[in-house]
Amino acid sequence: MRKTTPREIAASKADFAELADAVARLRGADAVARFLEELFTPSECVEMSKRWALTRELLAGKSQRDIARELGLSLCKITRGAKLVRDPGSLLRHSVQNRRKPPA
């Protein structure tokens, strides 16, 4: 695999900041979902959804091995998620904890 150059990293950071600004300007969950579906492939959307689900399951107390088996994720990805779950300042953790839950 080719190593990313400093110039590519700088350009990527600028593009990422621009992307974050574009998402921040959207109004409502439906618009954000449509935007993400237009930007990412279906498989990329599935992978992002799995990362959200793994965070939710970790916060619910489910074991990493159970999550790996149920979601088909590597323990490496789950370990990264677990690190964020343990971080009280994590925006991901905060967002999952304060998500709108679907009606029962």
URJOTA-V851212 format. One line per field, one symbol per residue. ss: DSSP state (~ for helix, > for strand, _ for the rest). phi: phi as a letter, one per 40 degrees, with the letter a starting at -180 (. if undefined). burial: 1 if it has 24 or more other C-alpha atoms within 12 Angstrom, else 0. Layout:
# URJOTA-V851212
ss->???
phi->???
burial->???
This chain:
# URJOTA-V851212
ss->_____~~~~~~~~~~~~~~~~~~~~___~~~~~~~~~~~__~~~~~~~~~~~~~~~~~~____~~~~~~~~___~~~~~~~~~~~~____~~~~~~~_______
phi->.ccccdcccccccccccccdccccccbgccccccdccccbcdcccccccccccccdccccgccccccdcccgbcccccccccccccccccccdccccbcccccc
burial->00000000000000000000000000000000000100000000000001111111111000010011001010001100110110000001100100000000
